[in-house]
Amino acid sequence: MQLNDQKSSKESYRDLMSKTSKSFLIDVRSNKELFDVGVADFSEKPEALVFCEWRYYPSMELNLNFFDELNRKLNLAEVEALYFLCAAGIRSQEAATFMSNRVKELNLSIKCINVSDGFNGNKKAYLGFGKASGWKAVGLPCCQVKKP
């Protein structure tokens, strides 16, 4: 798998909150994860947060409609960068690589960036996941989603 641009959650958040940014955070986690673990809080810039599952829970089967779903949610012709987020930076890397290839095929110049430390973190610390890195662990805004 090719590695796309990589940024930490802190770097990504700073970029995404820029007033001039035409960038979006694409949360590719499963709906179950969103409800169980929470989401990035983009209440200051809600239009910059998009949810689009890359793999379905529990089978982890690839969402074959990922591009079409994302294309319906965004006007890709106006996008400068897409930041992909999952739990630990692995599925988001897959999605970033996939989208990078697709936008090149369409002659669009969109940067596809993987949020390398993910929402939960990707370095095991003493007593478990999410302690050494990740959106939540570094203190970026997050909130709990209520189940419908």
C-alpha positions as CSV (number, residue, x, y, z in Angstrom):
1,M,0.0,0.0,0.0
2,Q,1.4,3.4,-0.9
3,L,1.7,6.0,1.9
4,N,-0.1,9.2,1.2
5,D,0.6,12.4,3.0
6,Q,0.6,11.9,6.7
7,K,-0.3,14.4,9.4
8,S,-0.9,14.0,13.1
9,S,-4.4,14.8,14.5
10,K,-3.1,18.1,15.9
11,E,-1.7,19.2,12.6
12,S,-4.8,18.1,10.8
13,Y,-7.1,20.0,13.2
14,R,-5.1,23.2,12.8
15,D,-5.3,22.9,9.0
16,L,-9.0,22.1,9.0
17,M,-9.9,25.0,11.3
18,S,-8.2,27.6,9.0
19,K,-10.8,30.1,7.9
20,T,-9.6,29.9,4.3
21,S,-9.4,26.1,4.2
22,K,-11.5,24.3,1.5
23,S,-10.6,21.1,3.4
24,F,-12.7,18.4,5.0
25,L,-12.3,15.7,7.7
26,I,-13.6,12.4,6.4
27,D,-14.4,10.1,9.3
28,V,-14.3,6.7,7.8
29,R,-15.1,4.7,11.0
30,S,-18.1,2.5,11.2
31,N,-21.4,3.9,12.5
32,K,-21.0,1.6,15.6
33,E,-17.7,3.2,16.4
34,L,-19.1,6.7,16.1
35,F,-21.8,5.9,18.6
36,D,-19.5,3.9,21.0
37,V,-16.4,6.1,21.0
38,G,-17.5,9.5,19.9
39,V,-16.6,11.9,17.1
40,A,-14.5,15.0,16.5
41,D,-16.3,18.1,17.6
42,F,-16.5,20.4,14.7
43,S,-19.3,22.6,16.1
44,E,-17.3,25.7,15.1
45,K,-17.1,24.5,11.5
46,P,-19.6,21.7,11.0
47,E,-19.5,21.8,7.2
48,A,-15.9,20.5,7.4
49,L,-16.8,17.2,9.0
50,V,-18.1,14.4,6.8
51,F,-19.0,10.8,7.8
52,C,-18.5,8.1,5.2
53,E,-17.9,4.4,6.2
54,W,-14.9,2.8,4.5
55,R,-15.5,-0.7,5.9
56,Y,-18.8,-1.9,7.3
57,Y,-19.0,-3.3,10.9
58,P,-18.8,-6.2,11.9
59,S,-17.7,-7.9,8.6
60,M,-15.2,-5.1,7.8
61,E,-16.3,-5.5,4.2
62,L,-15.2,-2.7,1.9
63,N,-17.9,-0.1,1.1
64,L,-17.9,-0.4,-2.7
65,N,-20.0,2.8,-2.9
66,F,-17.5,4.9,-0.9
67,F,-16.5,7.3,-3.8
68,D,-20.1,7.8,-4.9
69,E,-21.3,8.5,-1.3
70,L,-18.5,11.0,-0.7
71,N,-19.0,12.6,-4.1
72,R,-22.7,13.1,-3.2
73,K,-21.7,14.8,0.1
74,L,-19.1,17.1,-1.3
75,N,-18.5,19.1,-4.5
76,L,-15.1,17.6,-5.2
77,A,-14.4,20.3,-7.8
78,E,-14.1,22.8,-5.0
79,V,-12.1,20.7,-2.5
80,E,-8.4,21.4,-1.8
81,A,-7.7,18.6,0.7
82,L,-9.4,15.6,2.3
83,Y,-8.2,14.5,5.7
84,F,-9.1,10.8,6.4
85,L,-9.6,9.7,10.0
86,C,-10.3,6.2,11.5
87,A,-9.6,4.7,14.9
88,A,-5.8,4.1,14.5
89,G,-4.8,5.4,11.0
90,I,-5.0,2.2,9.1
91,R,-8.4,2.2,7.4
92,S,-8.0,5.9,6.8
93,Q,-4.8,5.2,5.0
94,E,-6.6,2.8,2.8
95,A,-9.3,5.3,2.1
96,A,-6.8,8.1,1.4
97,T,-4.9,6.0,-1.0
98,F,-8.1,5.0,-2.8
99,M,-9.3,8.6,-3.1
100,S,-5.9,9.8,-4.2
101,N,-6.0,7.4,-7.1
102,R,-9.6,8.3,-7.9
103,V,-9.1,12.0,-8.0
104,K,-6.0,11.6,-10.2
105,E,-8.2,9.6,-12.6
106,L,-10.6,12.6,-12.7
107,N,-7.8,15.1,-13.1
108,L,-8.6,16.8,-9.8
109,S,-5.9,18.3,-7.7
110,I,-7.1,17.3,-4.2
111,K,-4.6,16.4,-1.5
112,C,-5.6,13.2,0.3
113,I,-4.1,13.1,3.8
114,N,-4.1,10.4,6.4
115,V,-4.6,11.4,10.0
116,S,-1.8,9.0,11.1
117,D,-2.6,8.7,14.8
118,G,-6.3,8.2,14.3
119,F,-9.1,9.0,16.7
120,N,-8.3,6.5,19.4
121,G,-4.5,6.4,18.9
122,N,-2.2,3.9,17.4
123,K,0.6,3.4,20.0
124,K,0.0,1.0,22.8
125,A,0.7,2.6,26.1
126,Y,0.6,0.9,29.5
127,L,-2.9,-0.5,30.0
128,G,-4.1,0.0,26.4
129,F,-5.0,1.9,23.4
130,G,-5.5,5.6,23.0
131,K,-3.2,6.7,25.8
132,A,-0.1,7.8,23.8
133,S,-1.6,9.4,20.6
134,G,-4.8,10.0,18.8
135,W,-7.4,12.8,18.5
136,K,-8.9,12.1,22.0
137,A,-5.6,11.6,23.8
138,V,-4.0,14.8,22.6
139,G,-7.0,16.8,23.9
140,L,-8.7,17.8,20.6
141,P,-12.4,18.6,20.8
142,C,-14.6,15.5,20.7
143,C,-18.2,14.7,21.7
144,Q,-20.5,11.7,22.1
145,V,-23.1,11.0,19.4
146,K,-26.5,10.0,20.7
147,K,-28.1,6.9,19.1
148,P,-31.2,7.6,17.2
